[in-house]
Amino acid sequence: MSPPTTTLALGEGANASKFTLDGDTLRVERAADNKWPQVQVPLRDVLWAAVDNGVFELSALAKRKPKGMYILLNMSGPVTDADLPSATAFADALMAAAYPALQRQRRLKVFVNPKSGPGKAVGLYRKKIEPIFRAARCDVDLTFTSYGKQAQEMVEKLPLDRYDAIVIMSGDGLIHEVFNGFLAHAEPSRAFRTPVTPIPSGSGNALAINLLGLDDAKDISAAALNAIKGRPMSTDLLSLTQGGKEYMSFMSQSLGLIADLDLGTEHLRFMGGQRFLVGFIYGLIRHRSCPVKVSIKVAHADKRKMVQDMKAAHEQAQATYAALAQGPASEDGAAAFGAPPDPKLADASDEEEDPEWVTFDRPLVYLFAGKGPYVSSDVLQFPVSLPTDGLIDVTVQERTTRTAMFKAIDGSQRGDHYWMDTQHYYKAYAYRVEPADSKGWLSVDGEAFPLEPYEVEVRPGLGTLLSMYGCYQLDFDLPKKGKQPAPRPQAAP
Ligand SMILES: Nc1ncnc2c1ncn2[C@@H]1O[C@H](COP(=O)(O)OP(=O)(O)OP(=O)(O)O)[C@@H](O)[C@H]1O
């Protein structure tokens, strides 16, 4: 239920301020403020309100335009003794409405990688993120990483009771480290329940894009808000075994063209995200096959059904989120988006499914498997991925003409390649790869692994992320009428 309209008026004459809590919105009118004489923000963006030592304090993130960047507003003003009861009551009501069934003042373990992306993370953290966490009165334990794998080592020994979430300001590489730190923790299942949330500052920030959406992922303040207000969202993780050792992958594994462009373009780092596109074009010009044997434990492979399932799951998650956001105020942060489904139950309705291992036996250009729709801001590789369907999305690009592959680049941000006949898409419980030779790369969450035999198995709902929505943020649907995709031939088992 939305809170009733409540108003607080403070000060007099030119210094008068009026605060109105109206449904899901806070309105502030302060004629004396030259920059923001009137502000309207959704309650979601309110970070703090309190009366402290006779001063009314209010912090919120605000935007000048709906699609603009967040700006932190800290307002404060004296409260007379006569106004003290009404100001305190207003602040309490505002906080209750701004944190519905959400824990306040989260205790955050924050990792910032100074070397991530263009190397500006420290400055951005100090300028933008730190003031937001301070405004929300979060308890921050900050580490600027000083060498590779430092975050992983620290997470392996993390005192789990000490933190409500782990915040990672870097690219996807440091998130990979954190999940692998959990794997080596003395209490792995408890460790994996610690929510993880990204603040994008790397060259690949897929998790931030998937949680926040393409637009908000450009605004690190939106990511900070997610660390403060996001709700725990379970996610499947992908257990990769190679040479008898287990690794945890949260995002993707790739071979062939995709791994080459991911790992073989380090020298083009100065280009930022553009280096992946350049690498893709270079790979297409070389047009090499990827000599591997791929076996997949397939749950189903009907592209249209996958889209319908994804849309239905998103609707359900959004309804759950909306109910939670309207829920009674509480300081209990345990509200999650429900338990992950049993993957066997998820497909119980589909009697034609064959849970046996099948072998993909056509020449392929790349294999790309993972969790989470976007793998970079330009590529919507797994548009039907769901956080907790207990399945991994496995795509195998069969060898085709260069022209067909070049055409696919254009719509890759929209996921157009999903509909290519030669792009085989499987929902799978597990898959195995046996490379014919060891020349080339295996990329796991963007990190280099040897091109040796490996197997991936889904660990349903093992990990926890933070989300404002309860589902990934993307726009993908069945093609409009008149633009029907051609029927896709099954890869022969
Ligand atoms: N201070 C540091 N110096 C050098 N490397 C570091 C430091 N801190 C972390 N690292 C390593 O930097 C890598 C950066 O990965 P991450 O993906 O998070 O950022 P990125 O800028 O997107 O990098 P990449 O493009 O390589 O993926 C991680 O493997 C991590 O171990």
The ligand as a Tripos MOL2 file, in Angstrom:
@<TRIPOS>MOLECULE
LIG
   31    33     1     0     0
SMALL
NO_CHARGES

@<TRIPOS>ATOM
      1 N1         45.8740   -3.4480   -8.4550 N.pl3     1 LIG1
      2 C1         45.8170   -4.3370   -9.4240 C.ar      1 LIG1
      3 N2         46.8100   -4.4220  -10.3320 N.ar      1 LIG1
      4 C2         46.7650   -5.2840  -11.3310 C.ar      1 LIG1
      5 N3         45.7480   -6.1400  -11.5320 N.ar      1 LIG1
      6 C3         44.7370   -6.1150  -10.6600 C.ar      1 LIG1
      7 C4         44.7210   -5.2180   -9.5690 C.ar      1 LIG1
      8 N4         43.5800   -5.4040   -8.8830 N.ar      1 LIG1
      9 C5         42.9190   -6.4040   -9.5150 C.ar      1 LIG1
     10 N5         43.6030   -6.8270  -10.5720 N.ar      1 LIG1
     11 C6         43.2360   -7.8270  -11.5670 C.3       1 LIG1
     12 O1         42.7110   -7.1170  -12.6670 O.3       1 LIG1
     13 C7         41.8350   -7.9380  -13.3960 C.3       1 LIG1
     14 C8         40.7750   -6.9770  -13.8440 C.3       1 LIG1
     15 O2         39.6530   -7.5540  -14.1590 O.3       1 LIG1
     16 P1         38.2720   -6.8630  -14.4200 P.3       1 LIG1
     17 O3         37.6290   -7.6880  -15.4510 O.co2     1 LIG1
     18 O4         37.5470   -6.6860  -13.1430 O.co2     1 LIG1
     19 O5         38.5580   -5.4210  -14.9880 O.3       1 LIG1
     20 P2         38.6880   -5.0220  -16.5030 P.3       1 LIG1
     21 O6         39.2530   -3.6670  -16.5350 O.co2     1 LIG1
     22 O7         37.3770   -5.2010  -17.1930 O.co2     1 LIG1
     23 O8         39.7150   -6.0280  -17.0370 O.3       1 LIG1
     24 P3         39.6460   -7.0040  -18.2620 P.3       1 LIG1
     25 O9         39.4290   -6.1510  -19.4440 O.co2     1 LIG1
     26 O10        40.9690   -7.6790  -18.2060 O.co2     1 LIG1
     27 O11        38.5040   -7.9520  -18.0070 O.co2     1 LIG1
     28 C9         41.4220   -9.0590  -12.4570 C.3       1 LIG1
     29 O12        41.8820  -10.2730  -12.9630 O.3       1 LIG1
     30 C10        42.1490   -8.7450  -11.1360 C.3       1 LIG1
     31 O13        42.7410   -9.8800  -10.5710 O.3       1 LIG1
@<TRIPOS>BOND
     1     1     2 1
     2     2     3 ar
     3     2     7 ar
     4     3     4 ar
     5     4     5 ar
     6     5     6 ar
     7     6     7 ar
     8     6    10 ar
     9     7     8 ar
    10     8     9 ar
    11     9    10 ar
    12    10    11 1
    13    11    12 1
    14    11    30 1
    15    12    13 1
    16    13    14 1
    17    13    28 1
    18    14    15 1
    19    15    16 1
    20    16    17 2
    21    16    18 1
    22    16    19 1
    23    19    20 1
    24    20    21 2
    25    20    22 1
    26    20    23 1
    27    23    24 1
    28    24    25 2
    29    24    26 1
    30    24    27 1
    31    28    29 1
    32    28    30 1
    33    30    31 1
@<TRIPOS>SUBSTRUCTURE
     1 LIG1         1 GROUP 0 **** ****
